[in-house]
């Protein structure tokens, strides 16, 4: 009888754990839907802005499509303007980042320094508009790391 109770309790705990994991995964997916949509259409935060306009202005489906097209069309220009602004004003931020990296690198062994250099080069400094030629955006760590 004790064995049956233990099995029943284990099944109950497993059901609750699986439910919690499914709920957490669903919540995470629901919260990330805007970010995923923004990555797909390269519209930045356009999906959030579009939904806010839909709620505030009661847009018709036709209007919603037209607003979405305007946002998609203007996204490239917005990114270009942001890149120009960063290039004009980003020297202080780049200098700060380079100083921090140099201080960290000084603490490392020569083997670690080599790996650190590879990681930072692959990351493309992870600044939204930074990095020179050959640097990746939304960088991934090099293979083997």
Rosetta blueprint (number, residue, H / E / L):
1 X L
2 X H
3 X H
4 X H
5 X H
6 X H
7 X H
8 X H
9 X H
10 X H
11 X H
12 X H
13 X H
14 X H
15 X H
16 X H
17 X H
18 X H
19 X H
20 X H
21 X H
22 X H
23 X H
24 X H
25 X H
26 X H
27 X H
28 X H
29 X H
30 X H
31 X H
32 X H
33 X H
34 X H
35 X H
36 X H
37 X H
38 X H
39 X H
40 X H
41 X H
42 X L
43 X L
44 X L
45 X L
46 X H
47 X H
48 X H
49 X H
50 X H
51 X H
52 X H
53 X H
54 X H
55 X H
56 X H
57 X H
58 X L
59 X L
60 X L
61 X H
62 X H
63 X H
64 X H
65 X H
66 X H
67 X H
68 X H
69 X H
70 X H
71 X H
72 X H
73 X H
74 X H
75 X H
76 X H
77 X H
78 X H
79 X H
80 X H
81 X H
82 X H
83 X H
84 X H
85 X H
86 X H
87 X H
88 X H
89 X H
90 X L
91 X H
92 X H
93 X H
94 X H
95 X H
96 X H
97 X H
98 X H
99 X H
100 X H
101 X H
102 X H
103 X H
104 X H
105 X H
106 X H
107 X L
108 X L
109 X L
110 X H
111 X H
112 X H
113 X H
114 X H
115 X H
116 X H
117 X H
118 X H
119 X H
120 X H
121 X H
122 X H
123 X H
124 X H
125 X H
126 X H
127 X L
128 X L
129 X L
130 X L
131 X L
132 X L
133 X L
134 X L
135 X L
136 X L
137 X L
138 X L
139 X L
140 X L
141 X L
142 X L
143 X L
144 X L
145 X L
